[in-house]
Amino acid sequence: MLDHWHEFYLLLGTAAAALIALLFVAVSIGVGIVSGGRSSNTRVYMSPVVLHFTAVLVAACVALVPSHTRISLGVIIAAGSLGAGIYSVMIVNRVFKNPSIDFADRLSYGVTPLIAYAVGVVAAILFFVGSSRAAFVFAAALILLLVVNIRNAWDLMLFFAEQHRSSRDGSPTP
């Protein structure tokens, strides 16, 4: 079904894997910044980014399996999108309860990934019914998820850099 999309999913999966690796490297370099006192905030922001990059990687791997039928592909995409979507609802709840989070972060960490997973469910339904638009909708969901999490990873790295600068200068950290 996705034979013509092979290079797209290969590139998408490679990008997601590389970004996961870079995120781990960044966190290991800044390990002092991710301390016990900040672990709750780290989970709210870092864990979803890792999960979303991993979801893109897994979806790309699933799309590259040549033996899928439209039904098996639809079921797998639906299950993954629903599971990650439920997790995203929990993140939306955490993000919107925190009054110190600005609108851009609420949109990027909370709402946009949830929209991407909802689009993934739509793509799953389209695969299931055999629509010719299914591959395009699935690609759109994954690109949205990848792009918003590049933004989120960048936001995290800027936050870590600021925390590092503040701790080095003796300034209070938020």
N, C-alpha and C positions, 0 to 999 in steps of 0.2 A: 504493500500500500504506500509506503513512504520511500520507495526506491529512488525517486527523483530528488529526495531530500537528504540523501546520504551525507553529502559534504556539509550541508547546513547543520545537521545534528552532530557530526563529527567536530566541527568547529565550535558549536555551542557547548558540547560536553568538555572539550579541551579548555575552553575559556572558564567554565565553571570550576573545573578541577584546579586550574592554575590560580584562580582567585581564592579558592578555599586554602590552598597551600600558602599563598601570600598572607592571608588572614592569620593563619597559624604562626607564621614567621613573625608577623608584626606583634602578635600577642606575646609570643615567647620573648621577644626583645624587650617589650614593655611590661614584663611580668610584675614588676613592683607597683605598677599603676593599677593593675587588676588585683587589688588586695581584698581581704576578707570584708572590710568595711564597705567596699563598693561592689561586692559580689551580686547583690540583688539587682542593681542597675546594670551590671554586666550581663546578667542573664536576660534582662528585658531587652537589651539591645544586641549583644553579641550572638547569643544563641539563635535568635530568629534569622540573622544574616547567614550564619553557618547552615541552618536548616534550609533556607531558601536556595542558597547556592547548591547545596546537596540535592535538593529537589530538581533543580535544573539539570544537574549531572545525571541523576537517575533517569529522568524523563528522556534525556538524550540517548542514554544507553538503551532504554526500553524501545525507543523509536528505531534504533539501529538493528534490533533483532529482526531478521528477515522472515521468520516463520509466523509472524502475527497474522491473525485474521482481523477483520474490522471489529468483530465482537470482543476478541481477547484484548486488543489494543484499547477499545473503549472501556472495558471493565477495569483494566490496570490504570488507565488515566483517571477514571472516575474515582477509584479507591484512593489513589495518591492525592488527587486534588481535594477530595473530601477530608481525608485525614489531615493534610497540611492546612486546609481551610479551617478546620476545627481548632487547630493549634493557633492559627492566625486570629481567630475570634478572641482567644484568651489574651493574645498580645495586644489586640485593639483595646480590650478592656483595661489592661494594665497601663497602656499608653495614655488613654483618655482619662484615667483616674489621677494621673500625675499632673498637677497644675503648672509645674515648671517647664513642661515640654511645649515647644512652640508648634504652630500650625504645620510647618513644613515637615517636622519630625513626626507629628501625628499622621500626616498623610503618607509619608514615606515608610515608616516603620509599621504603621497599623493598617491603614485603609487600602493602599495600593497592592500589597501582597494578597490581601483578601480578594480584591477584584481580580487579580491574576489567577487565583485558584478557582474563582467562580467561572472565569472564562475557560479554564481547564475543564471544568465540569461540562460546560457547553460543548467544548471540543469533543469530549468523551461521548456525549449524546449524538453529536454529528457523526462520529466514527461508527457508533453503534447502528445508526440508521443508514449509513452508507453515503453520506453527503460528500460531494466533491470539495466542499469548503472546509472540511474538518481539519485537514493538514494546515491550512492557513490560519485557522482560529487557534489551533494548538501552538503553532509557531509564534503567534502574537502573544499568547499567554506567557510563553517561556521567555520571549524577548523582554516583555514588560517586567517580569520577575528578575531577570538578569540585570537590566538597566537600573531598576530601583534599588537593587542590592549593591550595585557598584556605588551608587550615591550613598547608601547607608554605610558601606564599608569605609568610604572616604570620610564621612561624617565621624565615624568612630575613631579613625586614625587622627583626625584633627582634634577630637576630644582628648585622646591619649597624649598627644603632643602638648596640648595646653596643660593637662594634669602634670606631665613631666616637667614642663617649664615652671609651673607654679610650685611644685615641690622642691625644685632646685633653687628657686629664688626665695623660698621661705614664705611665699604668699599663701593665704588660705585657699584651699580647694573647695569648690562647690559641693 
